[in-house]
Amino acid sequence: MIPLIIIGGLVLLILLVFWGLYNGLVRAKNVVEEGFSGIDVQLKKRFELIPNLIEAVKGYNAHEAEVLEKIVASRSASGGSVGSAASSDRSITGALKNFRIHVEAYPDLQANTQFLKLMDNLSAVENELAMARRYYNGATRDYNTKIEIFPGVLVAKMLNFAAAEFYEVEDDSERSAPEVNIND
């Protein structure tokens, strides 16, 4: 009778540990998905500002409006995967950087209060997007750690928990510091 109680207690203990590990993995996976959803929301907010920028710019320079319209036309749905969202994000970010540089040549446009408000909103969305990326990558780090360390790795492999993809910059030029020449 006593060996049966001991075996039953061990089985119960193993089940409780398995249950705790599984629930922890599910929670961590849900936080990663929430983080990606946050990125997607910010990308959509940014995308919704672009048509307003197009209208504000049209009166000043048709070429700059065309650049923004190309951004709208080339945007793919970012909800598919982290890689496709990062790729879409990267192309839009690059186009917006070029747009900001070209807009500096139009002082009248820079004095337009509606345009300035839109640019401030865009800057705020860009900051929120950066925070969402950091949140997602932190959640991804925690989740990936949970599925790679013992004993979580046993449960993760048994139940096919896969590592999440980080939201990364793929353009090596964005990783390097710009050269600054103070002699000019």
C-alpha positions in Angstrom: 0.0 0.0 0.0 2.8 2.5 0.9 4.7 1.9 -2.4 1.4 2.6 -4.3 1.0 5.9 -2.4 4.6 6.9 -3.2 4.2 6.1 -6.9 0.8 7.9 -7.0 2.5 11.0 -5.3 5.4 11.0 -7.8 3.0 10.7 -10.7 0.9 13.6 -9.3 4.1 15.7 -8.8 5.2 15.0 -12.4 1.8 16.0 -13.7 1.8 19.2 -11.6 5.3 20.1 -12.9 4.2 19.3 -16.5 1.1 21.4 -16.0 3.0 24.4 -14.7 5.6 24.2 -17.4 3.0 23.9 -20.1 1.0 26.9 -18.8 4.1 29.0 -18.5 5.0 28.2 -22.2 1.5 29.1 -23.3 1.6 32.4 -21.4 4.9 33.3 -22.9 3.7 32.4 -26.4 0.6 34.6 -25.9 2.8 37.5 -24.8 4.9 37.2 -28.0 1.7 37.2 -30.0 0.5 40.2 -28.1 3.8 42.0 -28.8 3.5 41.3 -32.5 -0.1 42.6 -32.5 1.2 45.8 -30.9 3.7 46.2 -33.8 0.9 45.6 -36.3 -1.3 48.2 -34.7 1.5 50.8 -34.8 2.2 50.0 -38.5 -1.4 50.4 -39.3 -1.5 53.8 -37.5 1.5 54.9 -39.4 0.0 53.7 -42.7 -3.3 55.6 -42.0 -1.3 58.9 -41.6 0.2 58.6 -45.0 -2.9 59.5 -47.1 -3.2 62.7 -45.0 0.4 63.5 -45.7 -0.3 63.0 -49.4 -3.1 65.5 -49.3 -1.0 68.0 -47.4 2.0 67.7 -49.8 0.0 67.6 -53.1 -0.3 71.4 -53.1 3.4 71.9 -52.8 5.1 69.2 -54.8 3.5 66.5 -56.9 6.7 64.4 -56.9 6.7 64.1 -53.1 3.1 63.2 -53.1 3.9 60.5 -55.7 6.6 59.1 -53.4 4.0 58.8 -50.6 1.5 57.2 -53.0 4.0 54.6 -53.9 4.4 53.8 -50.2 0.6 53.2 -50.1 0.6 51.1 -53.3 3.5 49.0 -52.2 2.4 48.2 -48.7 1.8 44.6 -48.2 -0.3 43.2 -45.3 2.0 42.9 -42.3 -0.1 40.4 -40.4 1.3 37.3 -42.1 4.6 36.8 -40.4 7.2 38.6 -38.4 9.5 38.6 -41.5 7.0 40.0 -43.9 6.0 42.7 -41.4 9.6 43.6 -40.8 10.2 43.8 -44.6 7.2 46.0 -45.1 8.1 48.2 -42.2 11.7 48.5 -43.4 10.6 49.7 -46.9 8.1 52.2 -45.6 10.6 53.5 -43.0 13.2 54.0 -45.8 10.7 55.8 -48.0 9.6 58.1 -45.1 13.2 59.0 -44.3 13.7 60.0 -48.0 10.5 61.9 -47.9 11.5 63.9 -44.8 14.8 64.8 -46.4 13.2 66.0 -49.6 10.5 68.0 -47.7 13.2 70.1 -46.1 13.5 71.9 -49.5 10.0 73.4 -49.1 9.9 76.0 -46.4 6.3 76.9 -47.2 5.3 73.2 -46.6 7.3 73.2 -43.3 5.3 76.3 -42.2 2.0 74.6 -42.9 0.4 73.8 -39.5 -1.6 70.9 -40.8 1.6 69.3 -42.3 3.5 70.0 -39.1 0.8 68.4 -37.0 0.8 65.3 -39.3 4.6 65.1 -39.0 4.4 65.3 -35.2 1.8 62.5 -35.2 4.0 60.5 -37.5 6.9 61.0 -35.1 4.8 59.9 -32.2 3.7 56.8 -34.0 7.3 56.0 -34.9 8.3 56.3 -31.2 5.4 54.0 -30.3 6.4 51.6 -33.0 10.0 51.5 -31.7 8.6 50.7 -28.2 6.4 48.0 -29.6 9.4 46.4 -31.4 11.4 46.4 -28.1 8.4 44.9 -26.2 8.0 42.2 -28.9 11.7 41.3 -28.9 11.8 41.2 -25.1 8.8 38.8 -25.1 10.4 36.7 -27.8 13.6 36.5 -25.8 11.8 35.3 -22.7 9.7 32.8 -24.6 12.7 31.4 -26.5 14.6 31.1 -23.3 11.7 29.1 -21.7 11.6 26.6 -24.5 15.3 26.2 -24.6 16.1 25.6 -20.9 15.6 22.5 -18.8 13.0 21.2 -18.0 10.9 23.5 -20.3 12.7 22.1 -23.3 11.3 18.7 -22.6 7.7 19.9 -22.6 8.3 22.3 -25.5 9.7 19.5 -27.8 7.0 17.1 -26.7 4.3 19.6 -27.6 6.0 21.2 -30.6 6.5 24.7 -29.2 8.7 26.4 -31.8 11.1 29.3 -31.3 9.7 32.7 -32.2 11.4 35.0 -34.7 12.9 38.2 -33.5 11.9 41.5 -35.2 15.3 42.4 -36.7 16.9 44.9 -38.8 18.2 43.2 -41.9 20.0 46.1 -43.5 23.6 46.1 -42.2 24.0 49.8 -43.0 21.4 50.5 -40.3 23.6 48.7 -37.7 26.7 50.8 -38.3 27.2 54.2 -36.8 27.2 57.1 -39.3 30.5 58.8 -39.9 30.7 62.2 -38.5 33.4 64.6 -39.7 33.7 67.6 -37.4 36.4 69.2 -39.5 33.9 70.3 -42.1 
